[in-house]
Amino acid sequence: MVTQRIKNMTPSATEEMTAIVENMKRQNINVIGLNLGEPDFNTPANINNAAKKALDDGFTKYTAVAGIPELRSAICEKFKIDNGVNYKPNEILVATGAKQALFNAIFTTCEAGDEVILPTPCWVSYVEMIKLAGAKPVFVKSDESTGFQLNIPKIAAAITAKTKAIIINNPNNPTGAVYSEDCLKELAKLVEEKDLYIISDEVYEKLIYDGVKHVCIATLLPNKRENVIIINGFSKTYAMTGWRIGYVAANETLIKGMDALQGHITSSVNSMTQIASIEALTGQQQTIEDMKKEFNERRKYLMDRIKSIPELSCDVPQGAFYILPNIEKLFGKKYKGKVLKTSVDVTNFFLEAANVAVVPGEAFQAPNNVRISYSNSMGNLVKGMNNLENALADLL
């Protein structure tokens, strides 16, 4: 029998949909996957070549759990140049993806019975990581009418004597929202007044559009840096999802705790990936701009198509590669005699009637929405939206 801990855990809806899509493809069903949260671009050649050289040089042994010094120093330089914040190498830990970095941070800061505030909609794994740590997720809804900006008064009202931390994702998955500097200043003031941890997942920070500025919250808390934990990685920015490497920046005491925890789970990230990641940070950055330009074209196309479909509505996202259209107008309609009542019903309808895979909003604490990823080719986006529009016309 599995433990109660595992029974209480909800499997990842994004991973489940990926498995469904792969199974359909094996059956030669031409499904269009608009569900996957990874760039459809190849890892840049300079990064690949650095990993190949590491292999040829025999750099294939264990490294320190927290990462090789050269990579930790390169990450510090990245923070200084990109974010205007100074970290020391002993304040950096390299992990097996940003997901493990988050797991490390939550398990190092949260005790059983603690509460962690989560603005919603939010990424699926935050909830389960908090629960696995024995803590309680406290959801605070962000409104579509404000572009899903943080609702600071509601966050303040949710704070209790048990609150240990607030987790934000900036830019946000699944909404694509980028939090304004004014909004983050208000949040920083709240963190300082209440002496809370702020865990900021900034893995999409380079994928921002329309001239919008990304603000690292560490710059707004110079007197409370010991309370700030920044999560980032290479998967989204450098199309390195399969390489599995991310990192966390925090005060030295927390990093030592995370180092000890990771030492009993995975130990270090594989050695050649660390070398490749140094090249990612220090080598040419033009591929990021090229990728972002293509994402932006897809984003604009999707928003134009959504505007032309009466049953759907969507706020314009400013970051990442997702849109979160509202589907409330579809509730109550029928497909093959079945009434669509939830976003899961709508997702299943899209899959069956249009061969288009999206992710139900329930997974992100957004039951009136679905998440569509534009990390797919423009050709597939066009075909997918055509299929969706045709399927919607058949609803009763």
N, C-alpha and C positions, 0 to 999 in steps of 0.2 A: 504493500500500500504506500502511496506517496504521502508526504507530510501535509498537514493542514495548511502550512505556509504555501505550498504549491497549489493546493486546491483553491485557496483564496485568490490566486493570481489569475488575471485575465490574459490569455495569449495575445500576442501582438496582431492586431487586425491588419496592419500593413504587410506583415510577413505572411499571414494566412492568405491574403489576396494574391500575393506574389506566387504562392504555391498553387493556387487555383488557376492562375494565368498560365503557369508553366505546364500544368497538367492538360489544359485545353490545347496548348500548342502541340503537345505530344500526340494529341488526337487529331492533329492537322486542322484545328479550328482556328480561323484567322482572327484572333482576338487582338484588339488594339489596347495596349497597356498604358493607361494614363494614371496609373496607381503608384508607380515606383518612384521613390525619393532618391534617385541618383542620376548624376549627369550622364547623358548618352554619348559623351565624347570620350576619346581615348586619353589615357594618361600621356602628358607631353613627353616627347622623345628624350629630352635632356634628363628627365627624371628616371625614365627607364634605363638610359645608358649609365647613369650613376649607380643604379642597383646592379646592373650587369658587371660593371667594373669591381664593385664590392665583392661579388661572387668570384670573379677571376682573381682578385687579390686575396682570397681566402678569408674574408671578413664574415665568417659564418658561425662564430661562437657566441656564448652567452655574453650579455653586457650587464652593466649595473641596472637594477630594477627600474630606477627613475629615468634611464636613458643615458646615452653617451654624452660626455661634457660638451662636445662640439655642437650637438643638436640643441641641447638646453640653452647654450649661449646664443645660437641662431634664433631660437624662439624669443629670448630676451630682447634681441635686436629688433625682431619683428614688432614686439610690443612697443618698443621705443619709437620706431619709425611710423608705424601704422596707427597706433593708438595714443601716443604721447604719454605713456606710463612706463615707469622703470621697475623691472623685476631683476632679481639676481638668479643665477642658475639653481641655487638651492631652494628657490621658490617655484620651481617648475618640475612637473612629473609627466613623463611620456607614457601613454597608455595604449592599449589595444583598441583603438577607435575612441572617438569622443564619448561613446556610450559607456565604455569602461571608466573613463575619466569622471563621468557623472555618477556612476555607481560608487566609485571611490569617494567622491565628495559627499554624497548623501550618507553613506555608511560611516564616514569619519566624523560627521557633524551631528547626526541625528540619533537620539536614543529612543527606546521603546516608549510610546506615549507622547512623544513630541508631535507638534503640528507643523506642517509645511504648507504655506500658501502658494497656490497655483492659479495664476490668471488663466482663464479659458477663453477660447479654445486652446488646447495644449497638446503637445506631442504625447503619443500613447505611453511611452516607457517611463516618463517621469512618475506617473501615478503608481505603477507597479514597483518601481525601485523604492519609493517612499514606503509603500506597504510592506515590502520585503524587509526593510530596515526596522519594522515594528512601529513606524510613525504613521500619522494620519494626514492624508491630503485634504486640504481645505480649498474648495474651488471658489474663485471669484470671477464672475462673468464679465468679459469685455464686450462692449456693444458694437454691432455692425454699423450703427449710425455714426460712430466716431472713427470708423476705419479700424476697429478693434484695438484702439489705443488703451493703455492701462487705465483702469478706473481706480484712481488713488483713494478717493473717499471710501469706496467699498473695500479696498485692501486694508485701509486703516481700521475700518469697522470689524474686519475679520480677525484682527490680532487679539490674542488672548495671552494669559500667563504661560500657556503651553507652547506658544509659537516659537519655533527655533529658526526658521529660514523662510525666505521667499525665493522661488525659482522663476526666472524669466528666460525667454528665448527671443533673441533680437539679432536679425530679423526672425520672424516667427514662422514656425511650421505648426499648423497648416494654413494660417491666414495670409502670409506674406507681409504682414504689418511690420513696419520699422518704427520703433518708438522714438518720439520726438525728444529733443534735449530737455525741453521744459518738463515733459512728463517724467523723464528719468531723474531730473533734479528733485522733483517732488518725492519720487520714490526713495532717492538717496537720503533725503532729509528724514523720511520715515524710518529708514534702516538705522540711521545714526541715533535718532531719538529713542528708538525701542531696543537698540543694541542687538539687532538680528543679523544672521548671515544672509547675504545676497549671493545666490548662485546664478550666474549669467551665462547662458549657452549662446555663444556667438559664432557658431560654426558656419553660418551663411553670410558673414559680415561683408564679404567682397562682392556678393551678388545683390546689388542695390541699384535702383533705376531712378530716372527722372531727376537726377541731381540731388537726391536726398542724401543726407549725411548720416553715417553711422557713428554713434557715440558709445564708447566703452565706459560702462558705469564706474569702473575703477578710477577714472579721471575725476569723478564727481564726489569721491569719498577719500580725499587725501588724509584725513584725520582718523579714518576708520578702515584703513587698508587691511587690517587683520580680520575684518568681517567679510571681505570680498573674495569670491571664488570665481574665476573666469575659466570657462570651458571652450575649447576650440579644437580644430583638427584640419586634416588635409583632404578628407573625402570629397567635399563639395567644391571647394575652391580649385583643387588641382585634379579633379576627376580621378581620385585615388580610393574609391570606396572599397575595393577588394584588397587593398594593401593593409587595411585595419590599423590606422595610427591616428591618435589624437593626443591632446595634452591638457593639463590643468595648471593654472597659476593661482597660488594662494600663499598665505604666510608660512614660514618655515616649519612651524610646529605642525600645522595641518598636513603639509607635504610629507613630513616624516611619518605621520600616521598613515597616509595614503600609500606611501612606499612600503610600509610594513604589511598593510592589507594586501596590496598587489603582489607582494613577495610570496604570499601563501595561495594566490589564485593562478596567475599566469606568469609571474616574474616579468622579465623584460619583453618589450616588443622585439620582433625578429630583427636581427642586426642589419641586414642589407636594406630593409625598409627605412631604418633610421638614417642611413647614408643617403638614400634617395630623397628623404624629407629635407635634409640639409640643402640639397640641390634645388628642391622645390622652393624653399624660402630665399635662397641666395642667387638662384639662376634667373633666366629671363622670365618676365611676368606677362608678356604680351598675350600668351594663350588664355590668360584669365579674361583679358579685355575682349578677345575674340569670342570666347564662350559667352560672356555676359551680353555682348551685342546680339548674338543669336537668340539667347534666352529672351531678351527684351522684345525682339521681333515676334516671337511666339506668344509672349505675354499680351502684346497689343492685339495680335490676331484673335486670341481667345476672348479677350474682353469685348472686341467688336462683335464676335459671334454670340456671346452671351447676351449682349444688349439687344440682339435681333430675335431672341427667343422669349416670348411673353411669359412662359412658365418659370423662367430662371432670372435671378438677379444677383449681382455681385459687386462688392466694393473693389476698387482698383488696388491691387497689391503693389507694394513698393520694393519688395525684396524676395529673396529665395526663388523657388520656381514652382510655386503652387498658387492656385486660386481656390476659394472656398465659396462657391455659389450657394445661395439660399434656394431651397427646393420646396418650401412650404406650399406653394401653389399646386404641387403635384399630389399632395396628400388628399385622399378621398377619390382620386381617379382610379379607374380599373384597367387592369391588363389581364386578359384571358380569364376574366371573372374574378380576379383577386384584387381587393382594394389595397392601394398603396397607403400605408399608415406611418411608416418610419423611413429613415434614411437607409436602413438595411434593405427594406423593400425596394426602394428606388434604385439602390446599387444593384440588386439582383435583376431588376427590370432592365437597367442599362446593359448588364452583362448578357442577358438572354435575348433581348430584342434588338440590341445594337452591336453586340460583340465588343463592347467598350468596358474596360475595367477601371473603376474609380474606387475610392475608399469611403465607407459610410462615416458621416459626421459623428455618430455615437462614439466612435473610437477616440475622438478628440474632445469629447464633452461638448459637442456641437450638433445636437440631434436634428436640427432643421437645415443641415447643410451636407454637402459631399465635398471631398477634396479631389481636385483634378491637378495632376502634375503635368507641367509642360516640358519635362525633361525627356522629350521624344521628338522625332523629326517633324518638320513642318508638314510634310506629306501625310504622316500619320495623324497629326492634329486635325488637318483638313478633313481627312476621311472619317476620323472619329466623330467630329462635330456634325458632319453630314449624316452619319449613321444615327447619332443621338436625335437630331432634329426630325429625321424621318420617323424614328420610333415614337417620339412624343406626339406626332400627328396621329398615331393610331390609338392613342389612349382615349378611353371613354369618360 
